[in-house]
Amino acid sequence: MPATRVWVTGLTVGAIAAVAVLAVQADQGPHPTAGKARPNASASPQASPAPSRTPRPAEVPADSGTGRRIVYDLGDKRVWLVDASDAARRTFTVWPGTVSPDPGRYTVSSRTMATQGSDGVQIQNIVYFAAKSGISIAFSNAVDGSSPPPADGKQTGGVRMRAADGAALWKFGETGTPVVVVD
């Protein structure tokens, strides 16, 4: 009987190891996004759809300079966190507000951990870098993960992103960090 027990134990341990390896491989592979419900701050049918992640990271815009910086592409609605060796450490899509900064070079001027956005949504990881027409422009994410609802005539300078992206930008974008805005 002990030999059988050893044999069964060996098979069980092998099966568990195989399942663990397959689980790790599956977690690192592509993930389907169809059918995932995304929270939205507004039930309005005009609400902006959630930006989608691209299968391969987009290249950092060539006209964004060099060195450690945050790059914001207005046309692609995308942000890159670029390290000192000019390698993109993270890139993600964003939901811009109704007021966008002009293309150019800025720096992170201040940061606020959490507050209420001008659209009434609780936001966090607010990284201010520009102002236009009296409107402060900052990266942030909604605490509840929602995308901003239509502005209904309000001028908003929030550049929203998913919570994980907001946390990464908060960690990367210390006061004084360069921000480059391109078309």
Summary of the structure (lengths in Angstrom):
residues: 183
radius of gyration: 21.5
end to end distance: 73.7
largest distance: 82.8
contacts: 501
relative contact order: 0.19
helix: 22%
strand: 31%
